Amino acid sequence: MSDVLAEFMAQCRARCEASLLAHGGLGARPGQAPPGLAGFEPAVRYALESSGKRIRPCLLYAAAQAVGAGADLDEALDHPACALELIHTYSLIHDDLPAMDDDDLRRGRPTLHRAFDEATAILVGDGLQARAFELLADAPGLSAGQKVTMIKALARAAGLGGMVGGQFVDITSTGHALHLDQLQAMHALKTGALIRAALSLGAIAVGASPSQQAALEDYGDHVGLAFQVVDDILDVEGSTATLGKTGGKDALANKTTYVSLLGLAGARETAEHLLDGALEALEVFGESAEMLRGLARVVVNRRV
């Protein structure tokens, strides 16, 4: 990873985390929860302060830069970036619940339902989801039309025909063999939809043309699938200590993965092919898309 990309990602993470601290919780700052909710605030903060990679907000900022927002990361992007991460965080909280993947670790820490309790985890996830759309509605520097378009795009990506639908397919197909096209369709919903939404939100915020929007979404489709392919590889090759979550769970749960279908070598080849497709989608952009190109390589070459 180049120093420029590392600096860009660090800046994006810092902006997103500052926005999460300021706008994602119960009050403007810790200790300012509404009356009666002070006991709820630690669980919300626990969820928001986990050390995630913040890949989706990075993609959002990079998409805006590709279109022409510049490297200053306009504050108009901060609310959408925060909203995106709130949706992602809520999905992880619910994904870890006993009724879903029943995991004890997330990002190297006890999952929220283990650190607190199951009911609290469900409520935190519900609250973060609702807060995301409130943030989009209140986003400064955006027109009413941009806000409505963003809300619709994020709701579609996160909802029944997107991430939630993909999660349902994942649960109901556990223990059943899937064909490659079925696996890809599931992950295009479960993982890919929210990554695609990151590109869409960044493009909407800076007034991308239809052709630019289409190119960014094509890139997002490739990166979203690549992200899941690499996840499947890491679930086999990585350890619980390095991954920050329980390794080897897919095999134990008898889930169809890219590795179980294609083998490790085939899965790696697929990830590289998806990377090529992502880079090809960016040919309509010039140097302004360099951060997106770098982020695609980070997704495919990551080890955690």
PyMOL commands that set and color helices and strands:
alter all, ss='L'
color gray80, all
select helices_A, chain A and resi 3-24+41-48+55-67+75-95+112-115+118-137+144-158+163-173+180-205+210-237+240-243+249-252+258-284+287-301
alter helices_A, ss='H'
color red, helices_A
select strands_A, chain A and resi 105-106+109-110
alter strands_A, ss='S'
color yellow, strands_A
deselect
rebuild
show_as cartoon
